[in-house]
Amino acid sequence: MSGEAKDQIFALIVENKPGVLFRVTNMIRRRGFNIESITVGTLADPSLSRMTIVIRGDEREVSQVMKNLYKLVETVRVARIPEESSVLRELALIKVKASNPQARADILNYAQIFRARIVDVAEDALTVEITGESRKIDAFLNIVKGFGVKEMARTGITALVRGGKTIEDEDKFGVVRHG
């Protein structure tokens, strides 16, 4: 029994070379999955990057994707990030219509409640920076959509396992090591 499809989070350490992102995403595409979220950033060692990828699938499908990810030559490590024992964050910049003083005051109040920051002010809009779990950002968007969202950019999820475990702790964390 393969189970129910749900979002699965992977962390990859890969060589920081041209074309690696394409090869990773193309492999996932060939397996018939949509990438729900992807973030990539260089590590302290500039020859390596960390990718956090979210895909939707059942246990069997996701295990197959994981096996194929570590077969890629540029992959150094692959790990599944358990959502329930991890710190998950996302960043969003949201430009909200603020055409009158009352709308501005309301948006400022909502931003304060959600621990967001106003990062740009224009005559007819406020740009809000908000970080947190995806559902926090979704809740903020739901509240401000009545004012009119002019534009938005979201980073996608980035994640670390809680506590002292790292992607380097292969015995403690289910990490697959390449080579």
Number of C-alpha atoms within 10 A of each C-alpha: 6 10 10 11 14 13 16 18 23 21 23 25 24 25 19 19 11 8 9 17 18 10 15 20 16 13 16 18 12 9 13 10 17 14 14 14 17 19 16 18 14 15 13 8 8 10 11 18 21 20 20 23 25 23 20 17 19 16 15 13 16 23 13 11 18 17 12 14 25 22 15 15 13 20 22 20 21 27 24 22 25 16 15 9 11 13 17 19 17 20 18 20 20 24 24 24 23 22 14 11 9 10 17 19 12 14 23 17 13 15 18 12 10 16 12 20 15 17 13 11 13 11 9 12 22 23 22 20 20 22 18 17 16 17 10 15 22 11 11 18 17 10 11 19 12 10 16 13 17 13 11 13 11 16 15 20 21 24 20 19 18 15 9 7 12 14 21 15 12 15 9 10 16 13 19 21 15 14 9
